[in-house]
Amino acid sequence: MWQRASSWVAEAAAVFVKDWRCEFRTRYALNTLALFAFTTLVVVSASLGPLGTSAEQSFAVLPVLLWVILLFAASAGLPRGFVQEEETHTATALRLAAKPSTLFAGKLLYGLTLLFALETLVTPVYCAMVSLTVKSPGLLALTLAVAGYGLAAGSTLIAAIIAQAQGRSTLFAVLAFPVLLPLLLLAVELTRNAVGGAPAGVALVQLLLYDAVITIVGLMVFPLVWNP
């Protein structure tokens, strides 16, 4: 039992390390995420102007814009993990070398670390540029962690589904909308609570349940889409 568990962890870690080695060679996802996030930050901060000084407008609008930036930046970079396997013709080797569950876990961990790095860089810069005061930074950090996991898990599953299809960018947007919409609504609600200093409430429990469901569904569905 223990040997099988350690073998499973080793396979998932090998996929994770392989993805980061490929990323450091090409820097495709890193450059895409950084460029998109920087561009949207500048555009949003320049367009809003004095909006950040209004407490009522800040509470209503700025948390939404934060998650819009994170969503579109993630959508630009995270799907690359599976698309690259198809373009470089390494998908067949991965199907033979790794179990579907370990492959999904390794890809998820890669996307998760990439997204957490994005959140760590973008969120404080965004708050500074739009003059957004957060009364509960601990709740904001927890929201970014929990919602970031759900965003990475959902994006990983959708990326696997569209990897072999034509028009991948369009398909990702179409499939991501119904899957990620509940996550974004809960994340925005919790971010507003963090900005206003309110307690997390039931939204945090719902977000944790969403993460659990998307993980279980991913592990169940991934073998079907990865080995058609």
Protein Blocks (a to p, Z undefined) as FASTA:
>chain_A
ZZmmmmmmmmmmmmmmmmmmmmmmnommmmmmmmmmmmmmmmmmmmnmmmmmpmklmmmm
mmmmmmmmmmmmmmmmmmmmmmmmmmnopmmmmmmmpcfklmmmmmmmmmmmmmmmmmmm
mmmmmmmmnopacfblmlmmmmmmmmmmmmmmmmmmmmmmmmmpghklmmmmmmmmmmmm
mmmmmmmmmmmmmmnopafbjmlmmmmmmmmmmmmmmmmmmmmmmmZZ
